[in-house]
Amino acid sequence: MLTRAAARGDRLAAPRILRSEARAVLDALGVRLEAGSAVRLGADGGGAGTLVVANHISWLDVVALLAVEPVCVLAKREVGQWPVIGALARRAGTRFIDRGGSPRELPAVVAQLACGLRAGTSIAVFPQATTWCSAAAGRFRRAAFQAAADAGAPVRPVTVAYREGGAATTAAAFLGAEDFTTSLRRVAAARDLTVRITAHPPLWGTDRRALAAAAHRSVTGAARTPPTAGRGPLRPVRPTSIA
């Protein structure tokens, strides 16, 4: 299945094909997706794209998000070197960054994100910067939120959660020095594995600290209605749930 998707070449970037192939990959791995078919991750940004921010548990997170709605994904550079998955990511328009790069490179990355958002491209990022066993772990780094503030783009918090046989599981977690092949085999061996994607109300604001804090509360379930904070108010809109 992964080989067939890779064989599509540049055509894989077409949203309809990309969504179909992402769902086919989940099916091939025996992973069930819980998501509403009519719900979009992108919000009405008045011409700007949406910054989709999600907790990070597994390489499978990206596949699940693309299966809901194809968006440009910001991923660590190593992903581009993974067999098959790396090729798919590149052809799907993924933007790769060096997580261990110099802090002096960060303003350029933020500027590129803001440029993409202004152009109407929705971009998914994982502001925890690394993978964790659960959505509640790991703070949200603020840099990506600065890009949304600069572009006047909405921020869509998204929660990614995995269950196996109806109970919370770490089967999909990709942690530490584990290699991709080992993780892939464990996911394929899991029984009744489900990934649930829940999108929360979009946020707008001009203060990256307030945006990051509100998005983190939404993703972790600590709060459903974000408060007004910082230099610019955060405005929640009608809730959207993918369930």
C-alpha positions in Angstrom: 0.0 0.0 0.0 2.8 2.4 0.9 4.6 1.5 -2.3 1.6 2.1 -4.4 1.1 5.5 -2.9 4.7 6.4 -3.5 4.4 5.3 -7.1 1.8 8.1 -7.7 4.7 10.6 -7.8 3.8 14.3 -7.8 0.1 13.5 -8.4 0.0 12.5 -4.7 -0.1 16.3 -3.9 -3.6 16.6 -5.3 -5.9 16.9 -2.2 -8.4 14.2 -3.2 -5.6 11.7 -4.0 -3.6 12.5 -0.9 -6.6 12.1 1.4 -7.6 8.8 -0.2 -4.0 7.5 0.0 -3.7 8.5 3.7 -6.9 6.7 4.5 -5.7 3.7 2.6 -2.4 3.6 4.6 -4.4 3.6 7.8 -6.6 0.8 6.5 -3.5 -1.2 5.5 -2.1 -0.9 9.0 -5.5 -1.8 10.5 -5.9 1.6 12.1 -9.4 3.0 12.3 -9.9 6.7 11.9 -12.5 8.5 14.0 -13.3 11.7 12.1 -16.2 13.5 10.7 -16.2 13.4 6.9 -17.8 16.9 6.5 -15.5 18.8 8.9 -12.5 20.7 7.7 -9.3 21.5 9.7 -9.0 24.8 7.9 -11.0 27.8 9.2 -12.4 30.9 7.5 -9.3 33.0 7.6 -10.4 35.8 5.2 -8.0 34.6 2.6 -5.3 33.5 4.9 -4.5 29.8 5.6 -5.0 28.2 8.9 -2.2 27.2 11.3 -3.2 23.8 12.5 -1.5 22.9 15.8 -1.7 19.4 17.3 -0.1 17.4 20.0 2.5 15.0 18.8 2.5 11.3 19.7 3.6 9.4 16.6 4.7 9.6 12.9 1.1 8.3 12.4 -0.2 11.7 13.5 0.7 13.1 10.1 -1.1 10.3 8.2 -4.2 10.8 10.3 -4.3 14.5 9.8 -3.9 14.1 6.0 -6.7 11.5 6.0 -9.0 14.2 7.5 -7.9 17.1 5.3 -4.7 17.5 3.3 -2.6 20.4 4.6 1.0 21.3 4.4 2.9 19.8 7.3 6.0 21.1 9.0 8.2 18.1 10.0 11.7 17.5 11.3 14.2 16.9 8.5 14.8 13.2 9.5 11.3 12.3 8.3 12.3 13.1 4.8 14.9 10.4 5.0 12.6 7.6 6.1 11.9 4.8 3.6 8.6 5.3 1.6 7.1 7.7 4.2 9.8 10.3 3.5 9.0 10.1 -0.2 5.3 10.5 0.4 5.9 13.4 2.7 8.1 15.3 0.2 5.6 14.7 -2.6 2.7 15.9 -0.4 4.5 19.3 0.1 5.8 18.8 3.6 8.2 21.5 4.8 11.2 20.1 6.6 13.2 21.9 9.3 16.2 21.1 11.4 15.0 20.7 15.0 18.6 21.0 16.2 19.5 24.0 14.1 20.8 27.3 15.4 18.2 29.6 17.1 19.3 32.3 14.7 17.6 30.4 11.9 14.2 30.5 13.7 13.1 34.0 12.5 13.6 32.8 8.9 11.4 29.7 9.6 8.7 31.9 11.2 8.8 34.3 8.2 8.4 31.4 5.8 5.4 30.1 7.8 3.8 33.5 7.8 4.4 33.9 4.1 2.7 30.5 3.4 -0.3 31.4 5.7 -0.7 34.8 4.0 -0.8 33.0 0.6 -3.8 30.9 1.8 -1.9 27.7 2.6 -3.0 25.8 5.7 0.0 24.5 7.6 0.0 21.8 10.3 2.7 22.0 13.0 3.5 20.1 16.2 4.5 22.8 18.7 5.6 20.3 21.3 8.6 19.8 18.9 9.0 16.2 19.8 6.7 13.2 20.5 5.1 12.4 23.8 3.0 9.5 25.2 -0.1 11.6 25.7 -1.6 14.9 24.7 -1.2 16.4 28.1 2.6 16.1 28.2 4.9 18.7 26.7 4.5 22.5 26.5 3.7 24.3 23.3 6.6 26.3 21.9 5.6 29.7 20.7 7.4 30.4 17.5 4.8 29.0 15.1 2.1 31.1 16.8 4.1 34.2 16.0 3.7 33.3 12.3 -0.1 33.1 12.7 -0.1 36.5 14.5 2.1 38.1 11.8 -0.1 36.7 9.0 -3.4 37.5 10.7 -4.3 33.8 10.3 -6.5 31.6 12.5 -5.1 28.9 14.7 -6.9 25.6 14.8 -6.1 23.4 17.9 -6.4 19.7 17.2 -6.1 16.8 19.6 -4.7 13.5 18.4 -5.5 10.4 20.6 -5.0 6.7 20.2 -7.0 3.8 21.7 -6.6 0.1 21.5 -9.5 -2.1 22.2 -11.4 0.9 23.5 -8.7 1.9 26.1 -6.0 4.5 25.9 -2.7 3.1 24.5 0.9 4.0 23.8 1.1 1.5 20.9 1.5 4.2 18.4 3.9 6.4 20.4 7.3 7.0 18.7 9.7 7.9 21.4 13.4 8.0 22.2 15.9 6.3 20.0 13.4 3.9 18.5 13.7 3.4 14.8 10.9 3.8 12.3 10.7 0.2 11.2 10.3 -1.0 14.8 7.5 1.5 15.4 5.8 0.5 12.1 5.8 -3.1 13.1 4.3 -2.4 16.5 1.5 -0.3 15.0 0.8 -3.0 12.4 0.7 -5.7 15.2 -1.7 -3.7 17.4 -5.3 -5.0 17.5 -8.3 -2.7 17.2 -6.1 0.5 17.1 -8.1 3.7 16.6 -6.8 7.3 16.1 -9.3 10.0 16.9 -8.9 13.5 15.6 -10.8 16.3 17.4 -10.6 19.9 16.1 -11.4 22.7 18.6 -12.7 26.2 17.9 -10.3 28.4 15.9 -8.4 31.2 17.7 -7.2 34.6 16.5 -4.8 36.9 18.3 -1.7 39.0 18.1 0.1 37.7 21.2 1.9 34.4 20.6 2.1 33.6 24.3 -1.7 33.9 24.7 -2.3 31.9 21.5 0.1 29.1 22.5 -1.4 28.9 26.0 -5.0 28.9 24.7 -4.2 26.3 22.1 -2.5 24.1 24.7 -5.6 24.3 26.9 -7.9 23.3 24.1 -5.7 20.4 23.0 -5.2 19.0 26.5 -8.9 19.5 27.4 -8.0 21.9 30.3 -10.3 24.5 29.0 -13.0 24.7 26.3 -13.4 28.5 26.1 -10.1 30.4 25.8 -9.9 33.7 27.7 -9.0 37.1 26.4 -5.3 37.7 27.0 -2.3 39.6 25.8 -2.2 42.5 23.5 -4.9 41.1 21.2 -8.1 39.2 22.2 -8.5 35.5 21.4 -11.9 35.0 19.8 -13.4 31.6 19.9 -16.0 30.7 17.2 -18.5 28.0 16.8 -17.0 24.7 18.1 -16.1 22.1 15.5 -15.7 18.5 16.6 -14.3 15.6 14.6 -15.7 12.6 16.3 
